[in-house]
Amino acid sequence: MSNKYQCLRGMRDLSLEQSGRISYIERTLERIAQQYGYANIQFPILEEATLFQKSIGIETDIVGQEMYTFQDKNDQLISLRPEGTAGCLRACLANGMIQRQKQKVYYQGPMFRRERPQRGRFRQFQHFGIEVYGYPSGGIDAELILMSHQMWQSLGLNHIQLHVNYLGSPASRVAYRDTLQAYWKEHTSELTEDERQRAENNPLRLLDSKNPSIQSLIDHAPSITESLSDDEKQCYQKILDMLSRHHISYIESKKLVRGLDYYSDFIFEWISDDLGSQSTICGGGRYDPLVAAMGHDIPAIGFAAGVDRIEEIMPKIFSDMPKILFCAADESLLTRLERLQQARSNNIILDIDYSAGKLKNKMKTAQHKAFDYIAYLQEDDQIKVIHFTKDESHHFNISEFNQWCQSLATGDHYAS
């Protein structure tokens, strides 16, 4: 018997713990983006369907099979955004933000694709995105790698590899497309009907196939490097040299083509070993052709990180603001704590449990809700503070407790 309150297939309700972890991830990514000089931008979830059809490409699975598209009451064809780049670019152009000036922006929020639900992949999913306008290829490409690398380190993520490739200009891609198309035609008998169709319409995408029976064909396919100009090869090498100087290891992968048609030149993905087949937690690259298709000659690059996938592989124990549960043996004691409010002006979380109870029972509650500390007000007005991680306790009066909370806010709790 089905639950009548169950959410739609591919959607999910987040537990309080999951919500807290996702909020922590988003705050961490936002903080690091701001440290690199990026400003927050917000744009609609709903857009005209043609925006995505033109930018992502009619032949892609996203537009052909996965977009949530419908007609509104005015018979206008609109879509829930399946990704953020196109909408962000439209918003920047519509508001005159990038025509005459450079911009570095970030955004976060839900995206929607009607694909088969599986681990780390939902029909409504959270993205954190970075977009940069006006900076030619080179240093800015490396900066995005350095920034994302710092994000993963701050979140304590392990077993993540950087994969890179260089697609070249649209002209180079046309030359490579012809070379690759000729290669696939030589092996038509080894392809399925769908693969033959893809080889004809979008031969680069076939390099990204997960079909094990054609992996050998993919491994022996021509490399796009053979179609790059000398200037493009030099630009690519410049980016790789910058990554090496910053001790960022990478894997060059000719299979990496990204899933959207608008990418060119430098592209990359961060891939986790902890997610099975759905292993990409972040991907991006340069998309100058998309801006050109919208009528402007503006260089652009960006990336999108899958917050849901990051939450799955992030360590279960994570650090943000210290969390304290304040409680008492007698609930009447809590009515005399006007000065306790001072502690909440610090960079901590102080949750007051106004019901009376034994310390043992309150400790179970605090640990179940992942508090770092419990502060228990006793009848002698002494506050007993227990640190769960270090299994140690302290006794304070109210003034000393407020001072201790201030020390927590400055980070001293990690050394205490």
C-alpha beads as a LAMMPS data file, in Angstrom:
LAMMPS data file: protein, C-alpha beads

416 atoms
415 bonds

1 atom types
1 bond types

-500.0 500.0 xlo xhi
-500.0 500.0 ylo yhi
-500.0 500.0 zlo zhi

Masses

1 110.0

Atoms # bond

1 1 1 0.000 0.000 0.000
2 1 1 1.523 3.294 -1.095
3 1 1 1.932 6.260 1.195
4 1 1 -0.457 9.003 0.045
5 1 1 1.985 11.612 1.323
6 1 1 4.908 10.270 -0.680
7 1 1 6.731 12.792 -2.899
8 1 1 6.967 12.453 -6.675
9 1 1 9.305 9.883 -8.210
10 1 1 12.808 11.271 -8.489
11 1 1 12.135 13.981 -5.905
12 1 1 13.037 13.652 -2.230
13 1 1 12.359 15.091 1.193
14 1 1 15.528 15.947 3.069
15 1 1 15.963 14.892 6.670
16 1 1 16.975 17.564 9.150
17 1 1 20.511 16.138 9.151
18 1 1 20.697 16.187 5.340
19 1 1 19.349 19.745 5.235
20 1 1 21.988 20.822 7.725
21 1 1 24.774 19.184 5.750
22 1 1 23.614 20.688 2.467
23 1 1 23.338 24.136 4.042
24 1 1 26.865 23.718 5.369
25 1 1 28.142 22.739 1.900
26 1 1 26.477 25.729 0.272
27 1 1 27.811 28.133 2.901
28 1 1 31.317 26.739 2.457
29 1 1 31.234 27.018 -1.336
30 1 1 29.760 30.515 -1.114
31 1 1 32.422 31.659 1.368
32 1 1 35.282 30.458 -0.834
33 1 1 33.735 31.995 -3.967
34 1 1 33.500 35.327 -2.161
35 1 1 37.133 35.024 -1.088
36 1 1 38.051 34.802 -4.784
37 1 1 36.068 37.952 -5.585
38 1 1 32.810 36.433 -6.882
39 1 1 29.411 38.091 -6.290
40 1 1 26.046 36.384 -5.877
41 1 1 23.529 36.473 -8.755
42 1 1 19.954 35.182 -8.781
43 1 1 17.761 34.442 -11.785
44 1 1 14.442 32.624 -12.419
45 1 1 13.809 28.903 -12.219
46 1 1 11.406 29.181 -15.177
47 1 1 12.607 30.361 -18.605
48 1 1 11.410 30.225 -22.205
49 1 1 12.060 26.735 -23.528
50 1 1 13.873 28.129 -26.570
51 1 1 16.636 29.470 -24.306
52 1 1 17.717 25.927 -23.463
53 1 1 16.921 24.462 -26.865
54 1 1 19.262 26.937 -28.538
55 1 1 21.998 26.935 -25.908
56 1 1 22.181 23.283 -24.868
57 1 1 21.376 21.826 -28.294
58 1 1 18.364 20.014 -29.709
59 1 1 20.345 16.779 -30.140
60 1 1 21.283 16.464 -26.468
61 1 1 19.488 14.103 -24.102
62 1 1 18.691 17.028 -21.807
63 1 1 16.579 18.852 -24.390
64 1 1 15.309 15.783 -26.213
65 1 1 14.254 13.684 -23.230
66 1 1 14.872 15.260 -19.836
67 1 1 13.582 18.851 -19.704
68 1 1 10.369 19.653 -17.866
69 1 1 8.669 21.710 -20.594
70 1 1 5.031 22.780 -20.791
71 1 1 2.708 25.469 -22.107
72 1 1 1.369 28.055 -19.706
73 1 1 -2.076 29.661 -19.911
74 1 1 -0.827 32.047 -22.603
75 1 1 0.383 29.103 -24.706
76 1 1 3.982 30.132 -24.112
77 1 1 6.395 27.187 -24.054
78 1 1 8.401 27.365 -20.824
79 1 1 10.843 25.054 -19.041
80 1 1 12.150 24.450 -15.567
81 1 1 15.857 25.183 -15.777
82 1 1 17.903 21.984 -16.328
83 1 1 21.190 23.824 -15.667
84 1 1 22.303 27.313 -14.679
85 1 1 24.670 28.621 -17.338
86 1 1 22.117 29.617 -19.975
87 1 1 19.833 31.388 -17.507
88 1 1 22.717 33.191 -15.832
89 1 1 24.042 34.386 -19.193
90 1 1 20.585 35.579 -20.275
91 1 1 20.169 37.502 -17.011
92 1 1 23.577 39.167 -17.378
93 1 1 22.904 40.198 -20.978
94 1 1 19.368 41.390 -20.235
95 1 1 20.638 43.659 -17.457
96 1 1 23.688 44.988 -19.302
97 1 1 26.114 43.448 -16.829
98 1 1 28.754 42.019 -19.163
99 1 1 28.602 43.960 -22.424
100 1 1 31.181 46.521 -21.259
101 1 1 32.655 45.033 -18.093
102 1 1 34.052 41.840 -16.685
103 1 1 32.057 39.869 -14.142
104 1 1 32.668 37.008 -11.718
105 1 1 29.433 35.595 -10.272
106 1 1 28.147 32.567 -8.397
107 1 1 24.665 31.130 -7.856
108 1 1 23.026 28.206 -6.113
109 1 1 19.614 26.599 -6.262
110 1 1 17.477 23.811 -7.708
111 1 1 17.711 22.447 -11.256
112 1 1 15.322 19.941 -12.866
113 1 1 15.792 17.014 -15.247
114 1 1 13.431 14.120 -15.808
115 1 1 16.062 11.380 -15.940
116 1 1 16.143 7.939 -14.344
117 1 1 16.599 8.363 -10.585
118 1 1 19.692 6.659 -9.182
119 1 1 22.338 7.181 -6.551
120 1 1 23.336 10.835 -6.328
121 1 1 20.966 11.804 -9.142
122 1 1 17.501 13.221 -8.566
123 1 1 14.962 14.973 -10.792
124 1 1 15.250 18.040 -8.592
125 1 1 18.865 18.606 -7.610
126 1 1 20.959 21.377 -6.123
127 1 1 23.721 23.067 -8.090
128 1 1 26.345 25.554 -7.026
129 1 1 27.568 27.406 -10.111
130 1 1 30.374 29.766 -11.041
131 1 1 30.337 31.926 -14.195
132 1 1 33.032 34.332 -15.419
133 1 1 32.644 36.816 -18.292
134 1 1 35.218 38.930 -20.099
135 1 1 38.408 37.028 -19.240
136 1 1 40.285 35.322 -22.112
137 1 1 41.562 31.778 -21.727
138 1 1 44.610 31.279 -19.528
139 1 1 44.916 32.366 -15.905
140 1 1 41.175 32.430 -15.220
141 1 1 40.852 28.787 -16.358
142 1 1 43.472 27.765 -13.803
143 1 1 41.799 29.926 -11.126
144 1 1 38.586 27.932 -11.400
145 1 1 40.548 24.743 -10.790
146 1 1 42.378 26.248 -7.806
147 1 1 39.138 27.573 -6.318
148 1 1 37.256 24.286 -6.717
149 1 1 40.233 22.376 -5.310
150 1 1 40.119 24.605 -2.219
151 1 1 36.387 23.915 -1.919
152 1 1 36.927 20.139 -1.826
153 1 1 39.696 20.497 0.737
154 1 1 37.495 22.675 2.963
155 1 1 34.735 20.050 2.819
156 1 1 37.127 17.213 3.623
157 1 1 36.479 15.361 0.360
158 1 1 38.885 12.567 -0.564
159 1 1 39.474 10.285 -3.556
160 1 1 38.739 13.009 -6.101
161 1 1 40.583 13.281 -9.413
162 1 1 40.717 16.165 -11.872
163 1 1 40.161 15.219 -15.531
164 1 1 40.924 17.791 -18.235
165 1 1 40.699 18.101 -22.004
166 1 1 40.922 20.817 -24.626
167 1 1 38.216 20.970 -27.300
168 1 1 39.645 23.917 -29.227
169 1 1 37.742 26.573 -31.143
170 1 1 34.553 25.876 -33.107
171 1 1 36.697 25.631 -36.252
172 1 1 38.974 23.043 -34.644
173 1 1 35.962 21.131 -33.413
174 1 1 34.470 21.022 -36.913
175 1 1 37.721 19.547 -38.216
176 1 1 37.801 17.046 -35.370
177 1 1 34.133 16.201 -35.836
178 1 1 34.820 15.265 -39.473
179 1 1 37.822 13.139 -38.475
180 1 1 35.853 11.397 -35.748
181 1 1 32.820 10.865 -37.953
182 1 1 35.010 9.135 -40.539
183 1 1 36.475 6.944 -37.783
184 1 1 33.041 5.847 -36.539
185 1 1 31.943 5.021 -40.091
186 1 1 34.849 2.582 -40.349
187 1 1 33.391 0.730 -37.351
188 1 1 29.657 1.006 -38.070
189 1 1 29.135 -2.742 -37.691
190 1 1 30.335 -2.575 -34.074
191 1 1 27.850 0.132 -33.075
192 1 1 24.224 -0.169 -32.014
193 1 1 21.531 1.672 -33.945
194 1 1 21.421 4.448 -31.345
195 1 1 25.205 4.729 -31.408
196 1 1 25.239 4.945 -35.191
197 1 1 22.704 7.761 -34.979
198 1 1 24.793 9.574 -32.402
199 1 1 27.949 9.067 -34.446
200 1 1 26.187 10.824 -37.319
201 1 1 24.602 13.683 -35.361
202 1 1 27.064 14.262 -32.520
203 1 1 30.186 12.101 -32.905
204 1 1 32.006 13.707 -29.956
205 1 1 29.295 12.588 -27.527
206 1 1 29.954 8.971 -28.442
207 1 1 33.352 9.321 -26.762
208 1 1 31.453 9.644 -23.472
209 1 1 29.572 6.368 -23.946
210 1 1 29.453 3.947 -21.008
211 1 1 28.810 0.926 -23.262
212 1 1 31.617 -1.525 -22.349
213 1 1 31.544 -3.168 -25.781
214 1 1 32.871 -0.053 -27.547
215 1 1 35.419 1.104 -24.935
216 1 1 38.250 -0.286 -27.045
217 1 1 36.986 1.729 -30.037
218 1 1 36.883 4.842 -27.871
219 1 1 40.407 4.225 -26.585
220 1 1 41.745 4.027 -30.161
221 1 1 39.721 6.961 -31.521
222 1 1 41.628 9.962 -32.912
223 1 1 42.554 12.593 -30.321
224 1 1 41.290 16.148 -30.651
225 1 1 44.853 17.344 -30.035
226 1 1 45.599 16.448 -33.658
227 1 1 43.053 19.055 -34.805
228 1 1 44.179 21.921 -32.564
229 1 1 46.054 24.942 -33.904
230 1 1 49.491 25.805 -32.561
231 1 1 48.040 28.729 -30.571
232 1 1 45.449 26.434 -28.969
233 1 1 48.087 23.878 -28.039
234 1 1 50.172 26.631 -26.420
235 1 1 47.168 27.960 -24.479
236 1 1 46.312 24.481 -23.221
237 1 1 49.905 23.881 -22.151
238 1 1 49.954 27.235 -20.337
239 1 1 46.961 26.179 -18.235
240 1 1 48.515 22.791 -17.466
241 1 1 51.780 24.451 -16.454
242 1 1 49.928 26.723 -14.017
243 1 1 48.193 23.719 -12.454
244 1 1 51.523 21.935 -12.070
245 1 1 53.101 24.973 -10.407
246 1 1 50.272 24.913 -7.847
247 1 1 50.753 21.155 -7.325
248 1 1 47.317 20.285 -8.734
249 1 1 47.474 16.789 -10.239
250 1 1 45.313 16.033 -13.278
251 1 1 44.500 13.359 -15.842
252 1 1 44.269 14.290 -19.512
253 1 1 41.254 12.476 -20.944
254 1 1 40.220 12.578 -24.588
255 1 1 36.953 10.901 -23.546
256 1 1 35.992 14.061 -21.682
257 1 1 33.718 16.119 -23.947
258 1 1 31.100 17.367 -21.412
259 1 1 27.403 16.765 -21.946
260 1 1 26.441 20.152 -23.418
261 1 1 27.045 21.425 -26.936
262 1 1 28.202 24.916 -26.015
263 1 1 31.633 24.061 -24.589
264 1 1 34.914 24.877 -26.347
265 1 1 38.618 25.088 -25.530
266 1 1 39.484 24.083 -21.928
267 1 1 37.055 21.748 -20.126
268 1 1 37.315 19.774 -16.888
269 1 1 35.568 17.486 -14.427
270 1 1 36.208 16.572 -10.812
271 1 1 35.450 12.848 -10.418
272 1 1 34.964 10.936 -7.167
273 1 1 35.787 7.267 -6.647
274 1 1 33.064 7.036 -3.979
275 1 1 29.932 7.408 -6.127
276 1 1 29.933 4.422 -8.469
277 1 1 28.951 5.211 -12.057
278 1 1 27.552 8.637 -11.116
279 1 1 31.023 9.855 -10.276
280 1 1 31.228 13.482 -11.455
281 1 1 30.721 16.004 -8.647
282 1 1 31.725 19.097 -10.638
283 1 1 32.227 19.935 -14.291
284 1 1 32.738 22.955 -16.456
285 1 1 34.842 24.760 -18.974
286 1 1 34.902 27.554 -21.496
287 1 1 31.754 28.392 -23.490
288 1 1 32.587 31.370 -25.713
289 1 1 30.425 29.934 -28.569
290 1 1 27.275 30.149 -26.421
291 1 1 27.802 33.867 -25.850
292 1 1 28.558 34.331 -29.546
293 1 1 25.293 32.554 -30.418
294 1 1 23.506 35.183 -28.309
295 1 1 25.094 37.942 -30.360
296 1 1 28.103 38.972 -28.264
297 1 1 31.845 38.434 -28.554
298 1 1 32.570 37.907 -24.862
299 1 1 34.829 35.161 -23.467
300 1 1 33.143 33.037 -20.788
301 1 1 33.965 30.120 -18.527
302 1 1 32.306 28.455 -15.543
303 1 1 31.507 25.298 -13.638
304 1 1 28.644 23.663 -11.748
305 1 1 29.000 21.486 -8.661
306 1 1 26.387 18.907 -7.679
307 1 1 25.574 19.640 -4.041
308 1 1 23.552 16.417 -3.623
309 1 1 26.472 14.290 -4.763
310 1 1 28.910 16.201 -2.566
311 1 1 26.639 15.607 0.437
312 1 1 26.792 11.851 -0.203
313 1 1 30.583 11.659 -0.058
314 1 1 31.286 14.363 2.525
315 1 1 32.544 13.029 5.858
316 1 1 29.762 12.455 8.348
317 1 1 31.515 14.647 10.917
318 1 1 31.958 18.184 9.686
319 1 1 32.786 21.492 11.343
320 1 1 30.798 24.693 11.106
321 1 1 29.645 26.865 14.002
322 1 1 29.969 25.077 17.373
323 1 1 26.582 23.734 18.555
324 1 1 25.575 23.902 22.207
325 1 1 22.411 22.541 23.817
326 1 1 21.594 24.528 26.993
327 1 1 19.276 22.888 29.502
328 1 1 18.593 22.678 33.230
329 1 1 17.490 20.391 36.017
330 1 1 14.652 22.794 36.886
331 1 1 12.836 24.736 34.162
332 1 1 12.280 27.671 36.527
333 1 1 16.032 28.276 36.498
334 1 1 15.922 29.135 32.796
335 1 1 13.653 32.127 33.418
336 1 1 16.489 33.954 35.221
337 1 1 18.999 33.839 32.405
338 1 1 18.715 37.252 30.782
339 1 1 22.489 37.412 30.514
340 1 1 22.584 34.143 28.573
341 1 1 21.415 36.071 25.516
342 1 1 24.904 37.596 25.297
343 1 1 26.269 34.214 24.264
344 1 1 24.049 34.214 21.169
345 1 1 25.770 37.304 19.813
346 1 1 28.792 35.116 19.129
347 1 1 29.417 32.914 16.105
348 1 1 27.909 29.832 17.742
349 1 1 24.636 27.911 17.788
350 1 1 22.994 27.992 21.236
351 1 1 19.765 26.013 21.465
352 1 1 17.857 26.260 24.778
353 1 1 15.743 23.301 25.901
354 1 1 13.138 24.887 28.185
355 1 1 11.927 21.600 29.657
356 1 1 13.450 20.225 32.867
357 1 1 15.194 16.887 32.876
358 1 1 18.067 14.785 34.115
359 1 1 21.503 15.410 32.606
360 1 1 21.784 11.822 31.384
361 1 1 18.586 12.131 29.321
362 1 1 19.536 15.554 27.962
363 1 1 22.929 14.202 26.885
364 1 1 21.238 11.501 24.802
365 1 1 19.143 14.170 23.075
366 1 1 22.160 16.389 22.419
367 1 1 24.243 13.576 20.963
368 1 1 21.367 12.338 18.809
369 1 1 21.024 15.824 17.314
370 1 1 24.789 16.133 16.758
371 1 1 25.493 18.897 19.251
372 1 1 29.153 19.468 20.073
373 1 1 28.467 20.457 23.683
374 1 1 25.793 20.300 26.331
375 1 1 25.578 23.089 28.934
376 1 1 23.603 21.975 31.989
377 1 1 22.476 24.586 34.536
378 1 1 22.512 23.152 38.052
379 1 1 20.694 24.309 41.183
380 1 1 23.797 26.108 42.508
381 1 1 23.739 28.278 39.319
382 1 1 26.881 26.541 38.089
383 1 1 26.855 25.526 34.432
384 1 1 28.380 22.155 33.640
385 1 1 29.664 22.025 30.043
386 1 1 30.462 18.656 28.468
387 1 1 32.419 18.394 25.210
388 1 1 31.266 15.162 23.531
389 1 1 34.174 14.738 21.113
390 1 1 36.892 15.122 23.731
391 1 1 34.879 13.560 26.571
392 1 1 35.755 16.340 29.006
393 1 1 33.768 18.747 31.186
394 1 1 34.090 22.236 32.707
395 1 1 32.159 24.269 35.287
396 1 1 31.346 27.966 34.787
397 1 1 29.217 30.699 36.297
398 1 1 27.134 32.719 33.822
399 1 1 29.850 35.351 33.230
400 1 1 32.494 32.700 32.671
401 1 1 30.131 30.817 30.363
402 1 1 29.631 33.897 28.176
403 1 1 33.392 34.381 27.987
404 1 1 33.838 30.724 27.065
405 1 1 31.257 31.080 24.287
406 1 1 33.214 34.029 22.946
407 1 1 36.342 31.873 22.844
408 1 1 34.414 29.262 20.867
409 1 1 33.472 31.868 18.287
410 1 1 37.141 32.683 17.683
411 1 1 38.031 29.045 17.077
412 1 1 39.612 28.325 20.430
413 1 1 37.256 25.353 20.907
414 1 1 39.419 23.307 18.567
415 1 1 42.358 23.694 20.951
416 1 1 40.439 23.498 24.219

Bonds

1 1 1 2
2 1 2 3
3 1 3 4
4 1 4 5
5 1 5 6
6 1 6 7
7 1 7 8
8 1 8 9
9 1 9 10
10 1 10 11
11 1 11 12
12 1 12 13
13 1 13 14
14 1 14 15
15 1 15 16
16 1 16 17
17 1 17 18
18 1 18 19
19 1 19 20
20 1 20 21
21 1 21 22
22 1 22 23
23 1 23 24
24 1 24 25
25 1 25 26
26 1 26 27
27 1 27 28
28 1 28 29
29 1 29 30
30 1 30 31
31 1 31 32
32 1 32 33
33 1 33 34
34 1 34 35
35 1 35 36
36 1 36 37
37 1 37 38
38 1 38 39
39 1 39 40
40 1 40 41
41 1 41 42
42 1 42 43
43 1 43 44
44 1 44 45
45 1 45 46
46 1 46 47
47 1 47 48
48 1 48 49
49 1 49 50
50 1 50 51
51 1 51 52
52 1 52 53
53 1 53 54
54 1 54 55
55 1 55 56
56 1 56 57
57 1 57 58
58 1 58 59
59 1 59 60
60 1 60 61
61 1 61 62
62 1 62 63
63 1 63 64
64 1 64 65
65 1 65 66
66 1 66 67
67 1 67 68
68 1 68 69
69 1 69 70
70 1 70 71
71 1 71 72
72 1 72 73
73 1 73 74
74 1 74 75
75 1 75 76
76 1 76 77
77 1 77 78
78 1 78 79
79 1 79 80
80 1 80 81
81 1 81 82
82 1 82 83
83 1 83 84
84 1 84 85
85 1 85 86
86 1 86 87
87 1 87 88
88 1 88 89
89 1 89 90
90 1 90 91
91 1 91 92
92 1 92 93
93 1 93 94
94 1 94 95
95 1 95 96
96 1 96 97
97 1 97 98
98 1 98 99
99 1 99 100
100 1 100 101
101 1 101 102
102 1 102 103
103 1 103 104
104 1 104 105
105 1 105 106
106 1 106 107
107 1 107 108
108 1 108 109
109 1 109 110
110 1 110 111
111 1 111 112
112 1 112 113
113 1 113 114
114 1 114 115
115 1 115 116
116 1 116 117
117 1 117 118
118 1 118 119
119 1 119 120
120 1 120 121
121 1 121 122
122 1 122 123
123 1 123 124
124 1 124 125
125 1 125 126
126 1 126 127
127 1 127 128
128 1 128 129
129 1 129 130
130 1 130 131
131 1 131 132
132 1 132 133
133 1 133 134
134 1 134 135
135 1 135 136
136 1 136 137
137 1 137 138
138 1 138 139
139 1 139 140
140 1 140 141
141 1 141 142
142 1 142 143
143 1 143 144
144 1 144 145
145 1 145 146
146 1 146 147
147 1 147 148
148 1 148 149
149 1 149 150
150 1 150 151
151 1 151 152
152 1 152 153
153 1 153 154
154 1 154 155
155 1 155 156
156 1 156 157
157 1 157 158
158 1 158 159
159 1 159 160
160 1 160 161
161 1 161 162
162 1 162 163
163 1 163 164
164 1 164 165
165 1 165 166
166 1 166 167
167 1 167 168
168 1 168 169
169 1 169 170
170 1 170 171
171 1 171 172
172 1 172 173
173 1 173 174
174 1 174 175
175 1 175 176
176 1 176 177
177 1 177 178
178 1 178 179
179 1 179 180
180 1 180 181
181 1 181 182
182 1 182 183
183 1 183 184
184 1 184 185
185 1 185 186
186 1 186 187
187 1 187 188
188 1 188 189
189 1 189 190
190 1 190 191
191 1 191 192
192 1 192 193
193 1 193 194
194 1 194 195
195 1 195 196
196 1 196 197
197 1 197 198
198 1 198 199
199 1 199 200
200 1 200 201
201 1 201 202
202 1 202 203
203 1 203 204
204 1 204 205
205 1 205 206
206 1 206 207
207 1 207 208
208 1 208 209
209 1 209 210
210 1 210 211
211 1 211 212
212 1 212 213
213 1 213 214
214 1 214 215
215 1 215 216
216 1 216 217
217 1 217 218
218 1 218 219
219 1 219 220
220 1 220 221
221 1 221 222
222 1 222 223
223 1 223 224
224 1 224 225
225 1 225 226
226 1 226 227
227 1 227 228
228 1 228 229
229 1 229 230
230 1 230 231
231 1 231 232
232 1 232 233
233 1 233 234
234 1 234 235
235 1 235 236
236 1 236 237
237 1 237 238
238 1 238 239
239 1 239 240
240 1 240 241
241 1 241 242
242 1 242 243
243 1 243 244
244 1 244 245
245 1 245 246
246 1 246 247
247 1 247 248
248 1 248 249
249 1 249 250
250 1 250 251
251 1 251 252
252 1 252 253
253 1 253 254
254 1 254 255
255 1 255 256
256 1 256 257
257 1 257 258
258 1 258 259
259 1 259 260
260 1 260 261
261 1 261 262
262 1 262 263
263 1 263 264
264 1 264 265
265 1 265 266
266 1 266 267
267 1 267 268
268 1 268 269
269 1 269 270
270 1 270 271
271 1 271 272
272 1 272 273
273 1 273 274
274 1 274 275
275 1 275 276
276 1 276 277
277 1 277 278
278 1 278 279
279 1 279 280
280 1 280 281
281 1 281 282
282 1 282 283
283 1 283 284
284 1 284 285
285 1 285 286
286 1 286 287
287 1 287 288
288 1 288 289
289 1 289 290
290 1 290 291
291 1 291 292
292 1 292 293
293 1 293 294
294 1 294 295
295 1 295 296
296 1 296 297
297 1 297 298
298 1 298 299
299 1 299 300
300 1 300 301
301 1 301 302
302 1 302 303
303 1 303 304
304 1 304 305
305 1 305 306
306 1 306 307
307 1 307 308
308 1 308 309
309 1 309 310
310 1 310 311
311 1 311 312
312 1 312 313
313 1 313 314
314 1 314 315
315 1 315 316
316 1 316 317
317 1 317 318
318 1 318 319
319 1 319 320
320 1 320 321
321 1 321 322
322 1 322 323
323 1 323 324
324 1 324 325
325 1 325 326
326 1 326 327
327 1 327 328
328 1 328 329
329 1 329 330
330 1 330 331
331 1 331 332
332 1 332 333
333 1 333 334
334 1 334 335
335 1 335 336
336 1 336 337
337 1 337 338
338 1 338 339
339 1 339 340
340 1 340 341
341 1 341 342
342 1 342 343
343 1 343 344
344 1 344 345
345 1 345 346
346 1 346 347
347 1 347 348
348 1 348 349
349 1 349 350
350 1 350 351
351 1 351 352
352 1 352 353
353 1 353 354
354 1 354 355
355 1 355 356
356 1 356 357
357 1 357 358
358 1 358 359
359 1 359 360
360 1 360 361
361 1 361 362
362 1 362 363
363 1 363 364
364 1 364 365
365 1 365 366
366 1 366 367
367 1 367 368
368 1 368 369
369 1 369 370
370 1 370 371
371 1 371 372
372 1 372 373
373 1 373 374
374 1 374 375
375 1 375 376
376 1 376 377
377 1 377 378
378 1 378 379
379 1 379 380
380 1 380 381
381 1 381 382
382 1 382 383
383 1 383 384
384 1 384 385
385 1 385 386
386 1 386 387
387 1 387 388
388 1 388 389
389 1 389 390
390 1 390 391
391 1 391 392
392 1 392 393
393 1 393 394
394 1 394 395
395 1 395 396
396 1 396 397
397 1 397 398
398 1 398 399
399 1 399 400
400 1 400 401
401 1 401 402
402 1 402 403
403 1 403 404
404 1 404 405
405 1 405 406
406 1 406 407
407 1 407 408
408 1 408 409
409 1 409 410
410 1 410 411
411 1 411 412
412 1 412 413
413 1 413 414
414 1 414 415
415 1 415 416
